[in-house]
Amino acid sequence: MENEIYRLAKPPKKGLLHLVFSRLALIVLLLLLQVAIYIAFYGWLDSWIPFFSAFLIVFTIVMVIYLFNSGMDFSAKLTWMFMLAVFQVPGAIFLSFTQTNIGYRKMAKREQELIQQTINAIPQSQEVLDSLAQDTSGTLQLAQYLHRNDCFPVYTNTDVTYFPTGEEKFEAMLQAIAAAKKFIFMEYFIVEEGYMWGKILELLVAKAAEGVEVRVMYDGMCEVSLLPMNYCQLMQEKGIKAKSFSPIRPVVSSHYNYRDHRKILVIDGQTAFTGGVNLADEYINRKERFGHWKDTAIMLKGEAVKTFTLLFLQMWNIDEENAEFTPWLSGGEQTAEPCSGYVIPYGDCPLDGRRVGETVYMDIINRADHYVHIMTPYLILDGELETALKYAAERGVDVRLILPGIPDKKAAFALAKTHYQRLTDSGVKVYEYTPGFVHAKIFVCDDCKGVVGTINLDYRSLYHHFECAAYMYQTACIADMERDFQQTMAQCREVTNETIRNEKFSYKLGGALMKFIAPLM
């Protein structure tokens, strides 16, 4: 029956009693205990302040010098300066804690090993580069940047289908999974039992029984509130290889800051999906949370799928000693017919200090001639990105942003509104989607360039998360993306000086106060 849901675990119980005795409560309790120990230690130091003050002054000066000489974004430097000024000792200790990155060095080292191991795993076609050399759009230079330190080739012969809703992506996913012959790789930020995941899981179990290699990876935050901690084991009992990325443990560590925000599905090395759509019912509007859920995704068929296969394998093997790549990247010739345009799938890793996601966005904005149209759920910009948007508008580019009308996080919504006045004063047009929440992450530019992926315009995505996307140039789906943008904009209210002036006081006050700590959110 249509309403039947394939489940591996019982639906989580609701209620205060269940919360009190849940794993989440235990983790929170143990974390609070560690914080209490740190506070008690600070209290003990307080009695030694007469002897400690000289060291404190020197230590704070050293931290300020460190900040000015660090490669940190200027907005983040201001935030930490504020923290050091108001909370001198705790601020300095917290800064030291985050910058030493206790708990994640092993992961960072392993990630770099995997990147170096696979730097030449997918050869770049010289013929494709030669064809781009005759082009003046800047795509060749962007391709060279993306391939310089990672294995992100630029491809032709890849068909890209754009999905303007999560529902359409879901139907295409089911068809693609059902047709799988060799392997199915899934990597998602959110997996939650319900109709959507139930239908997918039913197919995965059946495919595993047929001998198809099925691997599922989700972010460890799911185990805090959405899935039981033994969910990977439950899937393994059904023949599915499963793991969670960086599961939450009751140990205070800065590595929890780095989450796997990617959404990747690869089938047989010939079909891949990415975009904003997670595996939970609100993403296909089977469950309403914040009005109508507007999301987008793309499906790739052809040569470019190899990069998404590699991205998945790199993340899958981050905790494996013996990583295997060749069996999944070689053989199985692509079957796609020759297609117009170029495609560059890419990932962004927070451990290497390179802001790949933001750089691609900046390249599009800075090279735009006529328009840049953007959908994003969050708008928490650093100084560089805000300046780029303003400058593009001031030099005559039609810059438009669509954001949610109904927010999922009021704090993030309040921070987004702090940018409205400066952006609109420069000519940027901002719209809010009145039917509900926009979770899409798309850029479309000049009828020839586009990006669809997982990368939001906020500090979380641009600095702290593992992300992925596909850059497209002259592909047929660009027209579909722009058409969807226009249709979505027709359902929006435009932000004007009057709407900014009449904004709720709570948003104005909340945004102003949280501006101090925006880079930490």
BABA-480705 format. One line per 3 residues: number of its first residue (from 0); their letters; for each residue z, y, x negated of C-alpha. Coordinates in steps of 0.2 Angstrom, whole numbers. Layout:
BEGIN
NUM) A) Z:Y:X  ...
END
This chain:
BEGIN
0) MEN) 0:0:0  -4:18:-6  14:23:-5
3) EIY) 21:9:-15  27:13:-33  27:2:-47
6) RLA) 44:4:-56  53:-4:-71  69:4:-68
9) KPP) 80:9:-53  78:27:-47  92:37:-56
12) KKG) 107:40:-45  111:58:-40  128:65:-38
15) LLH) 143:72:-49  151:55:-52  135:48:-59
18) LVF) 132:64:-70  150:63:-77  148:45:-83
21) SRL) 130:46:-88  123:45:-106  119:64:-105
24) ALI) 137:68:-102  142:57:-116  130:66:-128
27) VLL) 135:83:-122  154:78:-124  151:72:-142
30) LLL) 141:88:-147  154:99:-140  167:90:-150
33) QVA) 157:93:-166  155:111:-161  174:112:-158
36) IYI) 177:105:-175  166:119:-183  175:132:-173
39) AFY) 192:125:-178  186:126:-196  181:144:-194
42) GWL) 198:147:-187  206:140:-202  195:151:-213
45) DSW) 200:166:-203  218:165:-210  210:166:-227
48) IPF) 200:182:-223  209:193:-235  203:182:-249
51) FSA) 186:178:-241  180:195:-236  172:199:-253
54) FLI) 162:182:-253  157:186:-235  149:202:-239
57) VFT) 140:195:-254  135:180:-243  128:191:-229
60) IVM) 118:202:-241  110:186:-249  105:180:-231
63) VIY) 97:197:-227  88:196:-244  82:179:-240
66) LFN) 76:184:-222  66:198:-229  58:187:-242
69) SGM) 55:172:-230  39:168:-222  47:169:-205
72) DFS) 38:179:-191  44:197:-191  51:196:-173
75) AKL) 61:181:-179  68:191:-193  73:205:-181
78) TWM) 82:192:-171  92:185:-185  96:202:-191
81) FML) 104:205:-174  113:189:-175  120:193:-193
84) AVF) 125:210:-187  135:205:-172  141:188:-177
87) QVP) 143:189:-195  150:173:-201  144:162:-186
90) GAI) 127:170:-188  125:167:-206  131:149:-204
93) FLS) 119:146:-190  104:153:-200  109:142:-215
96) FTQ) 110:127:-203  93:130:-195  84:134:-212
99) TNI) 91:120:-221  84:109:-207  98:96:-208
102) GYR) 92:80:-200  73:82:-201  68:82:-220
105) KMA) 64:63:-219  53:66:-204  44:81:-212
108) KRE) 41:71:-228  35:56:-218  23:67:-208
111) QEL) 16:74:-224  13:57:-231  4:52:-216
114) IQQ) -7:67:-216  -11:65:-235  -15:46:-231
117) TIN) -27:50:-218  -35:67:-225  -52:58:-227
120) AIP) -50:45:-213  -64:53:-203  -78:60:-213
123) QSQ) -86:77:-209  -104:77:-205  -113:88:-217
126) EVL) -128:89:-205  -116:97:-192  -109:110:-204
129) DSL) -127:114:-209  -132:117:-191  -117:129:-189
132) AQD) -121:138:-205  -135:147:-195  -123:153:-182
135) TSG) -114:170:-182  -100:166:-170  -87:162:-184
138) TLQ) -86:144:-178  -91:137:-195  -77:147:-203
141) LAQ) -64:141:-190  -70:123:-193  -68:125:-212
144) YLH) -50:131:-209  -45:117:-197  -52:104:-210
147) RND) -45:112:-225  -28:104:-224  -30:91:-210
150) CFP) -43:79:-205  -50:89:-190  -69:88:-191
153) VYT) -81:97:-180  -92:86:-170  -107:86:-159
156) NTD) -113:72:-147  -97:73:-137  -97:75:-118
159) VTY) -83:86:-111  -77:86:-93  -66:99:-87
162) FPT) -53:96:-73  -47:111:-64  -32:101:-56
165) GEE) -20:88:-61  -26:77:-46  -44:76:-53
168) KFE) -38:71:-70  -26:58:-63  -41:50:-54
171) AML) -52:50:-69  -37:43:-80  -35:28:-68
174) QAI) -54:24:-69  -54:25:-88  -38:14:-90
177) AAA) -45:1:-78  -61:0:-89  -52:-2:-105
180) KKF) -57:-17:-116  -48:-15:-133  -34:-3:-133
183) IFM) -25:11:-123  -15:24:-133  -4:36:-123
186) EYF) 7:50:-130  15:62:-117  29:75:-117
189) IVE) 36:70:-100  35:53:-91  45:51:-75
192) EGY) 45:36:-63  36:41:-47  19:39:-38
195) MWG) 8:45:-53  17:35:-67  19:20:-55
198) KIL) 0:19:-53  -3:21:-71  10:9:-76
201) ELL) 4:-5:-64  -13:-4:-73  -5:-4:-90
204) VAK) 4:-20:-87  -11:-28:-80  -21:-23:-95
207) AAE) -8:-29:-107  -8:-46:-99  -27:-46:-102
210) GVE) -24:-44:-120  -28:-25:-122  -17:-17:-135
213) VRV) -6:-4:-125  5:8:-133  15:22:-125
216) MYD) 25:35:-133  35:49:-125  47:63:-131
219) GMC) 65:58:-133  71:71:-121  65:60:-107
222) EVS) 79:49:-110  92:63:-107  87:66:-89
225) LLP) 71:57:-83  72:39:-90  85:26:-94
228) MNY) 88:24:-113  82:6:-112  65:11:-104
231) CQL) 55:7:-120  63:-11:-120  58:-13:-101
234) MQE) 40:-9:-105  40:-20:-120  46:-34:-109
237) KGI) 30:-31:-99  19:-32:-115  18:-14:-118
240) KAK) 22:-7:-135  33:8:-132  44:20:-142
243) SFS) 52:37:-139  49:52:-151  65:59:-159
246) PIR) 77:52:-146  93:63:-143  108:56:-152
249) PVV) 126:63:-151  124:72:-168  122:90:-171
252) SSH) 105:93:-180  91:105:-181  78:92:-179
255) YNY) 80:91:-161  71:108:-161  55:99:-165
258) RDH) 48:90:-149  32:80:-146  24:92:-133
261) RKI) 7:83:-134  -2:75:-120  -15:62:-127
264) LVI) -23:47:-119  -36:37:-129  -45:22:-123
267) DGQ) -55:11:-134  -59:25:-146  -72:31:-134
270) TAF) -63:41:-121  -49:54:-123  -39:65:-112
273) TGG) -28:81:-116  -22:96:-107  -7:102:-98
276) VNL) -4:87:-86  11:76:-89  15:60:-81
279) ADE) 26:66:-66  22:69:-48  23:88:-48
282) YIN) 8:88:-59  -3:81:-46  6:90:-31
285) RKE) 14:74:-24  30:83:-26  33:101:-24
288) RFG) 45:110:-36  38:128:-38  25:130:-25
291) HWK) 7:124:-29  6:117:-47  -10:123:-55
294) DTA) -14:113:-71  -30:109:-81  -36:95:-92
297) IML) -52:89:-101  -59:71:-104  -70:68:-120
300) KGE) -82:55:-122  -91:53:-139  -87:55:-157
303) AVK) -73:68:-156  -62:55:-148  -58:49:-166
306) TFT) -48:64:-170  -36:61:-155  -35:43:-160
309) LLF) -29:48:-177  -17:61:-170  -9:47:-159
312) LQM) -8:35:-174  0:48:-185  14:51:-173
315) WNI) 16:33:-169  18:29:-187  30:43:-191
318) DEE) 44:30:-191  34:15:-197  34:9:-215
321) NAE) 17:1:-214  5:12:-205  -12:5:-200
324) FTP) -27:17:-196  -43:9:-201  -44:-5:-187
327) WLS) -43:9:-174  -54:22:-182  -69:10:-188
330) GGE) -81:0:-178  -84:3:-160  -99:15:-161
333) QTA) -99:29:-149  -110:27:-134  -111:45:-128
336) EPC) -129:53:-126  -133:68:-137  -124:83:-129
339) SGY) -125:101:-132  -111:111:-141  -98:108:-154
342) VIP) -80:101:-152  -65:102:-164  -50:92:-158
345) YGD) -34:97:-168  -16:96:-169  -2:108:-173
348) CPL) 13:101:-183  29:112:-184  34:104:-201
351) DGR) 20:111:-212  23:129:-210  5:132:-204
354) RVG) 3:140:-186  -13:131:-182  -12:134:-163
357) ETV) -9:152:-165  -22:154:-178  -35:147:-167
360) YMD) -30:158:-152  -30:173:-164  -48:169:-170
363) IIN) -54:168:-152  -46:185:-148  -52:194:-164
366) RAD) -70:188:-163  -72:191:-144  -86:203:-139
369) HYV) -86:203:-120  -71:194:-113  -56:183:-116
372) HIM) -48:174:-101  -32:165:-103  -20:154:-92
375) TPY) -3:151:-98  14:147:-90  24:157:-103
378) LIL) 21:173:-112  34:175:-126  23:183:-139
381) DGE) 27:187:-158  21:204:-164  5:198:-171
384) LET) -2:190:-155  3:204:-144  -5:216:-156
387) ALK) -21:206:-156  -22:205:-137  -19:224:-136
390) YAA) -32:228:-149  -45:217:-141  -43:226:-125
393) ERG) -43:243:-133  -60:240:-142  -68:236:-125
396) VDV) -65:217:-123  -60:211:-105  -44:203:-108
399) RLI) -36:194:-93  -20:183:-92  -15:172:-77
402) LPG) 3:168:-77  14:159:-64  19:168:-48
405) IPD) 34:156:-45  42:152:-62  50:136:-67
408) KKA) 61:145:-79  68:162:-74  73:166:-91
411) AFA) 56:163:-98  48:173:-83  59:188:-87
414) LAK) 54:188:-105  36:187:-100  38:203:-90
417) THY) 44:212:-105  27:212:-112  18:218:-96
420) QRL) 20:237:-99  13:237:-117  -1:225:-113
423) TDS) -7:234:-97  -5:251:-106  -18:245:-118
426) GVK) -30:239:-104  -25:220:-104  -26:214:-86
429) VYE) -11:203:-80  -11:192:-65  2:181:-56
432) YTP) -3:166:-47  4:168:-29  3:150:-23
435) GFV) 15:144:-36  16:139:-54  3:139:-67
438) HAK) 5:126:-81  -13:127:-88  -16:132:-106
441) IFV) -34:137:-108  -43:151:-117  -62:154:-112
444) CDD) -72:168:-121  -89:175:-120  -96:161:-110
447) CKG) -97:151:-126  -80:147:-133  -65:138:-125
450) VVG) -49:129:-129  -40:117:-118  -24:109:-124
453) TIN) -5:109:-123  -1:125:-133  8:138:-123
456) LDY) 9:157:-128  28:156:-133  38:152:-148
459) RSL) 42:134:-143  24:129:-143  18:141:-157
462) YHH) 32:137:-170  43:122:-165  33:109:-155
465) FEC) 20:96:-160  5:101:-150  -14:97:-148
468) AAY) -29:104:-141  -48:104:-142  -59:119:-147
471) MYQ) -76:120:-139  -91:130:-143  -107:130:-133
474) TAC) -102:115:-123  -107:114:-105  -90:114:-98
477) IAD) -86:132:-104  -95:137:-88  -84:126:-77
480) MER) -68:134:-86  -74:152:-82  -78:147:-64
483) DFQ) -60:140:-62  -53:155:-70  -61:166:-58
486) QTM) -57:156:-43  -39:155:-48  -38:174:-51
489) AQC) -44:176:-33  -27:169:-28  -17:180:-39
492) REV) -8:197:-38  -12:209:-51  2:217:-61
495) TNE) 1:236:-60  12:251:-65  19:250:-48
498) TIR) 23:232:-48  31:234:-65  41:249:-59
501) NEK) 47:239:-43  51:223:-53  68:215:-48
504) FSY) 82:223:-58  88:206:-63  72:202:-72
507) KLG) 72:219:-81  90:217:-87  88:198:-91
510) GAL) 72:202:-101  79:216:-110  95:206:-115
513) MKF) 85:190:-120  73:200:-130  85:199:-144
516) IAP) 85:180:-145  67:177:-139  62:168:-155
519) LM) 76:156:-153  71:150:-135
END
